[in-house]
Amino acid sequence: MAGATRQPLAELLGESAVRLDCTAEDRFDAVRQCGAALVASGAVTEAYVDSMLEREHTVSTFIGEGVAIPHGTLAGKDAVHRSAMVVLGFPDGVDWDGSRVDVCIGIAAPAGGHVALVARLAEILLDPEQAARLRAARQPAEIRVLFGGE
């Protein structure tokens, strides 16, 4: 299972996993949309979405640079079929407990895999130029390239 988190991040993105024209009423709506996209990809069950919302109610998944990384709690691990990632862009922004979020990266991983995925995403997002490219992306292909795809 650890190997899944070492594959190129772009490989964790399914065909319809990148949607860059989303709108959300609030951060919980954005988290629900990320969860629904993960469910639609077949990576998780509906129970994982509840786990994602539980985490967001407990601690914000905002990480800075206009990005949030919603993911489930440890209790939600049984609802994960395989590691996956979705990228939802919110051009009008989402109020994330006082901060603006333009991009949500929803992640799912079997037990223990979240930490490795968040760490790999943080490597990209700690580079202001790459974070700016992520926020500015308007085509799924731009996201795939940023995450090591073709």
C-alpha positions in Angstrom: 0.0 0.0 0.0 2.9 2.4 0.7 3.9 2.0 -2.9 0.7 3.6 -4.1 1.8 6.9 -2.5 5.1 6.7 -4.3 3.6 6.6 -7.8 3.4 9.9 -9.7 0.6 11.9 -8.1 -0.9 12.4 -11.5 -1.6 8.6 -11.6 -3.9 9.1 -8.6 -6.2 11.4 -10.7 -9.0 9.5 -12.5 -10.4 10.6 -15.9 -12.9 13.1 -14.4 -11.0 13.8 -11.2 -10.1 17.4 -12.2 -12.9 20.0 -12.3 -11.8 23.6 -12.3 -15.1 25.5 -12.6 -16.8 24.7 -9.3 -18.7 26.9 -6.9 -19.4 26.2 -3.2 -21.6 27.8 -0.6 -19.0 27.2 2.1 -16.0 25.0 3.0 -18.3 22.1 4.0 -20.0 22.2 0.6 -16.6 22.2 -1.0 -15.6 19.2 1.1 -18.8 17.4 0.1 -18.0 18.0 -3.6 -14.5 16.6 -3.1 -16.0 13.6 -1.4 -18.6 13.1 -4.1 -15.9 13.2 -6.8 -13.9 10.5 -4.9 -17.0 8.4 -4.7 -17.7 8.9 -8.4 -14.1 7.7 -9.1 -14.8 4.5 -7.3 -12.0 5.1 -4.8 -14.2 5.4 -1.7 -17.7 4.7 -0.4 -20.2 7.4 0.8 -19.0 6.7 4.4 -15.7 8.3 3.5 -17.5 11.6 2.7 -18.9 11.6 6.2 -15.4 11.0 7.5 -14.1 14.0 5.5 -16.8 16.3 6.9 -16.0 15.0 10.4 -12.4 16.0 10.0 -13.3 19.4 8.6 -15.5 20.1 11.6 -12.6 19.1 13.9 -9.7 20.8 12.2 -9.5 22.9 9.1 -7.8 21.3 6.1 -6.7 24.7 4.8 -2.9 24.5 4.3 -2.2 28.0 2.8 -1.5 29.4 -0.6 -5.2 29.3 -1.4 -5.3 25.5 -1.1 -7.2 23.0 1.2 -6.6 19.2 1.2 -9.8 17.6 2.5 -9.4 14.0 3.6 -11.0 11.6 5.9 -10.4 10.6 9.5 -8.6 7.4 10.5 -12.1 6.0 11.2 -12.9 6.4 7.5 -10.0 4.2 6.3 -12.3 1.2 5.9 -14.3 3.2 3.3 -11.3 3.5 1.0 -11.0 1.1 -1.8 -7.8 2.6 -3.3 -5.6 5.7 -3.1 -7.0 8.5 -5.2 -7.0 12.3 -5.6 -9.4 14.8 -7.0 -8.7 18.5 -7.8 -11.6 20.9 -7.7 -11.0 24.6 -8.6 -13.2 27.3 -7.3 -12.5 30.4 -9.4 -14.6 32.6 -7.2 -12.9 31.3 -4.1 -14.4 29.7 -1.0 -14.3 31.2 2.5 -12.4 28.7 4.5 -12.8 29.9 8.1 -11.6 33.3 7.2 -9.1 32.4 4.5 -9.8 32.2 0.7 -9.4 28.8 -1.0 -9.2 28.5 -4.8 -8.3 24.8 -5.0 -9.3 21.8 -3.0 -7.3 18.6 -3.4 -9.4 15.8 -2.0 -7.4 12.7 -1.1 -8.1 9.2 -0.1 -5.6 6.6 0.9 -5.7 3.3 2.9 -4.6 3.5 6.6 -1.4 5.5 7.0 -1.3 6.7 3.4 -2.8 10.1 3.9 0.4 11.4 5.6 2.6 10.4 2.7 0.2 12.0 0.2 -0.1 15.2 2.1 3.7 15.4 2.5 4.1 14.9 -1.3 1.5 17.6 -2.1 3.2 19.9 0.4 6.4 19.6 -1.5 4.7 21.1 -4.5 2.6 23.7 -2.6 5.6 25.0 -0.6 7.0 26.3 -3.9 5.2 29.6 -4.4 5.6 29.3 -8.2 4.0 25.9 -8.4 1.3 26.9 -6.0 0.5 29.8 -8.2 0.4 27.5 -11.3 -2.0 25.3 -9.4 -4.3 28.2 -8.5 -4.2 29.6 -12.1 -4.8 26.3 -13.9 -7.9 26.3 -16.1 -7.3 22.9 -17.9 -7.1 19.5 -16.4 -3.9 18.8 -18.4 -2.2 21.7 -16.5 -2.9 19.9 -13.2 -1.7 16.6 -14.5 1.6 18.1 -15.6 2.0 19.9 -12.2 1.6 16.5 -10.5 4.1 14.7 -12.6 2.0 13.5 -15.5 2.2 14.1 -19.2 
